[in-house]
Amino acid sequence: FNIISPQIIVIDKDIKKDKVEDLTNNLEEIKGIDLVLSPSTLMDETTKSLLPEDLTSMLENDKYQLILVNSTYEVASKELNKQIADISKLVKKYDKKGIVAGEGALMNDLVTIADHDFKAVNYTSIAVIFVIMILVLKSVSLPVILVLVIEFAIFINMSVAYYTNTTLPFIASIIVGTIQLGATIDYAILMSTKYLEERQTEKDKKKAMQKTLKLTVPSVITSALCF
C-alpha cells in the first residue's frame, strides 16, 4: 500500500471542523506526503452517528482527535526529519499542545536526545578522567596530552566510516566514543606511570621510553586484541 513512514498527529478535540480541514489541506501540500486522513475527511456528522462507537473512538474521543499522515520518505532520513519539523510547525499553528508521533518522529527525538546526552556524558567523562589523572600522575600537562591523543584517535576511528562512505547508526558514535575513551585511558595511565618510574633511574628520555614500551606494549596489545 506504499506505506513507508506513517505519522500520527494528536490535536485537541475542540478544534473546529473547518480548521481541521484547513490543517489537513495544508498537510497535503507538504512535499513527500501522499495521504492525510482525519475524522473530518473520513466522516461527517451523519456518517458518524451510523458508525459504532468502538470504531469512531479510534479517531477521536472526549479529549483528542487523530490525524494520520503517510510520508514517502524513509525513517531516519534527512528528508523525513525536515518534513517532521514542517509538520510539527504547522500543527502548532492550530494547536500549541498538538503532538506529532510515529516511528519517524520518535526516531528523530531519539537521535536528538541521544546526541545531547552523548555530549554531556562525553564532556563529563573527560573532566572526571582529567581530574583523576592529575591526582594519579601529579601533572597537569600530561593528562591534557593523553586526553587529546585519545580524542584524536576516536576522531580518526569515526572518520573511517566517512571516507569509506559507510552509513553508521547514530548510536555508533556514542558506543565508540565512550568505550574507546574508557579503555584507552587505562593504557595511557599504564604507559605514563611506567615511563615516570623509568625516568627515575634512566636520565635518557629515549632509552626510558624504549624500556617502557618493551614492558607495557605486550600487555596493551593483549588487552586490546581481547577487547
Residue pairs with C-beta under 8 A, 6 or more apart in sequence:
2 34
2 70
2 72
3 70
4 70
4 71
4 72
4 73
4 74
4 75
5 70
5 71
5 72
5 73
5 74
5 75
5 80
5 102
5 103
5 104
6 68
6 69
6 70
6 71
6 102
6 103
7 68
7 69
7 70
7 71
7 84
7 87
7 100
7 101
7 102
7 104
7 105
8 66
8 67
8 68
8 69
8 100
8 101
8 102
9 27
9 66
9 67
9 68
9 69
9 87
9 91
9 98
9 99
9 100
9 101
10 64
10 65
10 66
10 67
10 98
10 99
10 101
11 20
11 23
11 64
11 65
11 67
11 91
11 94
11 95
11 98
11 99
12 63
12 64
12 65
12 95
12 97
12 98
13 60
13 61
13 62
13 63
13 64
13 65
15 65
15 94
15 95
17 40
19 94
20 38
20 39
20 40
20 65
20 67
20 94
21 38
21 40
21 41
22 94
23 38
23 67
23 90
23 91
23 94
24 36
24 38
24 40
24 41
24 67
26 90
27 33
27 36
27 67
27 69
27 87
27 90
28 36
30 83
30 86
30 87
30 90
31 83
32 71
32 72
32 73
32 79
32 80
32 83
33 69
33 70
33 71
33 72
33 83
33 87
34 70
34 71
34 72
35 68
35 69
35 70
36 67
36 68
36 69
36 70
37 67
37 68
37 69
38 59
38 65
38 66
38 67
38 68
39 48
39 56
39 59
39 60
39 65
39 66
42 59
43 51
43 56
48 56
58 66
59 65
59 66
60 66
69 87
69 102
71 80
71 83
71 104
73 79
73 80
73 83
73 104
74 80
75 103
75 104
75 107
76 104
76 107
76 108
76 111
76 170
80 104
80 108
81 104
81 108
84 100
84 104
84 105
84 108
87 100
88 100
88 105
91 98
91 99
91 100
92 98
110 170
111 170
114 170
114 171
114 174
115 170
117 174
118 173
118 174
118 177
118 178
121 174
121 178
122 177
122 178
122 181
125 178
125 181
125 182
126 147
126 151
126 181
129 143
129 147
129 181
129 185
130 143
130 144
130 147
133 142
133 143
133 146
133 147
133 185
133 189
134 140
134 143
136 189
136 193
137 143
137 189
137 192
137 193
137 196
142 192
146 185
146 188
146 189
146 192
147 185
149 188
150 180
150 181
150 184
150 185
150 188
151 181
153 180
153 184
154 176
154 177
154 180
154 181
157 176
157 180
158 172
158 173
158 176
158 177
160 166
161 167
161 168
161 172
183 223
183 224
183 227
186 223
187 216
187 220
187 223
187 224
190 216
190 219
190 220
191 212
191 213
191 216
191 220
194 212
194 215
194 216
195 208
195 209
195 212
198 208
198 209
198 211
198 212
199 205
199 208
202 208
202 211
